[in-house]
């Protein structure tokens, strides 16, 4: 995942920054925003993995790659507070 994608997902999760601090720059975010950020990263990674399965559909007469892509997309993470 590239830097621009990470920044976009952080902003989507409500994380803004970097905020100036005495000893450099630090990112500040509430635990809820960090959980949202983690969920967005996981969702993006699941989709990237599912797309790899999609790419094999042409060479998969049994449709296993379609089932695999669907199973990956159906996964969800649950981050407790």
Helices and strands as residue ranges (DSSP letters): H 3-12, E 16-21, E 24-28, H 31-55, G 57-59, H 64-74
